[in-house]
Amino acid sequence: QVQLRESGPGLVKPSQTLSLTCTVSGGSITTIYYYWGWIRQPPGKGLEWMGVMSYDGNTYYNPSVASRTSISRDTSKNQFSLHLTSVTPDDSAVYHCVRVTQAPDGSNWYISNPKFDYWGEGTQVTVSS
């Protein structure tokens, strides 16, 4: 059973960088053909893909946040992290990490809503001064 758990600050000030970490157990983030992603859900809105990292470290970002977003990983700890710079109150959301079973396809991959089979319970992030 694969389990994902998000961790990070619940409150971030505007203009700061948000960093969240997803710790994965029950499966390796380097297992071939699996991808690992971040999704967020602002209050009252739908899910929004932030980005995805492949088993071999390639990354795919939603263009709407690409200039501010990066995903990194620590394979020794079986973790991957989301970094979002210059946050504003609009970045307030519940952030989930997920295991993606479908390779991002093309520049509009985030619109096709890649399939995922495991996800963390999510962590609430509020951007406020």
C-alpha positions in Angstrom: 0.0 0.0 0.0 1.5 3.3 -1.1 1.1 6.2 1.3 1.9 9.8 0.8 2.1 12.4 3.4 2.5 16.2 2.9 4.4 18.4 5.4 5.2 22.0 5.5 4.1 25.4 7.0 0.4 26.1 7.3 1.0 29.8 7.1 3.2 31.7 4.7 3.6 35.5 4.3 3.0 37.1 1.0 6.1 37.3 -1.3 7.7 34.4 0.6 8.5 31.0 -0.8 6.3 28.1 0.0 8.0 24.7 0.3 6.1 21.5 0.9 7.4 18.0 1.1 5.8 14.7 0.3 7.1 11.6 2.0 6.3 8.4 0.2 6.1 5.0 1.8 5.3 1.6 0.3 6.8 2.4 -3.0 9.8 4.2 -4.5 9.6 7.5 -6.3 12.1 6.1 -8.8 10.0 3.1 -9.8 9.7 3.2 -13.6 6.6 4.6 -15.2 5.2 6.3 -12.1 5.1 10.0 -11.8 4.6 12.2 -8.7 2.7 15.4 -8.6 1.2 18.3 -6.7 -2.4 19.4 -6.9 -4.1 22.2 -5.0 -7.6 23.2 -4.3 -8.3 26.8 -3.4 -11.4 27.3 -1.2 -14.6 27.0 -3.3 -12.7 26.1 -6.5 -11.7 23.0 -8.3 -8.4 21.0 -8.4 -5.5 22.7 -10.1 -2.4 20.8 -11.2 0.9 22.5 -10.1 3.4 20.1 -11.6 4.6 16.5 -12.0 8.0 14.8 -11.7 8.8 11.6 -13.5 10.5 8.6 -12.0 13.7 9.7 -13.6 13.5 13.3 -12.5 11.9 15.1 -15.5 9.5 17.8 -14.6 6.3 19.2 -16.1 4.6 22.4 -14.8 1.3 24.1 -15.3 2.1 27.2 -17.4 0.0 29.4 -15.1 2.5 28.8 -12.2 5.6 27.5 -14.0 7.6 30.7 -13.5 7.2 30.4 -9.8 7.2 26.6 -9.3 9.8 23.9 -9.1 9.7 20.3 -7.9 12.7 18.6 -6.4 13.3 15.3 -4.9 15.5 13.4 -2.4 15.6 9.8 -3.5 17.6 8.8 -0.4 14.5 9.8 1.7 11.9 8.9 -0.9 10.6 12.4 -0.8 9.7 15.0 -3.4 9.0 18.7 -2.7 7.1 21.6 -4.2 8.6 25.1 -4.1 6.4 28.1 -5.0 8.0 31.5 -4.9 6.4 34.9 -4.5 3.2 33.6 -3.0 0.1 35.7 -2.8 -3.2 35.1 -1.0 -4.5 33.5 -4.2 -2.1 30.6 -3.5 -4.0 29.7 -0.3 -5.3 26.2 -0.8 -5.2 22.6 0.3 -2.2 21.1 -1.4 -2.1 17.4 -2.1 0.7 15.2 -3.4 -0.3 12.3 -5.7 1.1 9.3 -7.5 0.4 9.7 -11.2 -0.1 6.7 -13.3 -0.3 8.5 -16.7 2.6 10.3 -18.3 2.0 14.0 -18.9 1.2 14.3 -22.6 2.0 17.5 -24.4 2.1 21.1 -23.4 -1.5 21.0 -22.2 -1.0 17.9 -20.0 -2.6 19.6 -17.0 -5.9 20.1 -18.8 -6.2 16.4 -19.5 -6.2 15.7 -15.8 -3.7 12.8 -15.6 -4.9 9.8 -13.7 -3.6 9.3 -10.2 -4.1 6.3 -7.8 -2.7 7.4 -4.5 -2.8 10.8 -2.8 -2.0 12.4 0.5 -4.7 13.8 2.8 -3.6 17.3 1.9 -2.2 20.2 3.9 -3.9 23.6 4.2 -1.7 26.5 3.3 -2.8 30.0 4.0 -0.9 33.0 2.6 -1.5 36.0 4.9 0.5 38.7 6.5 
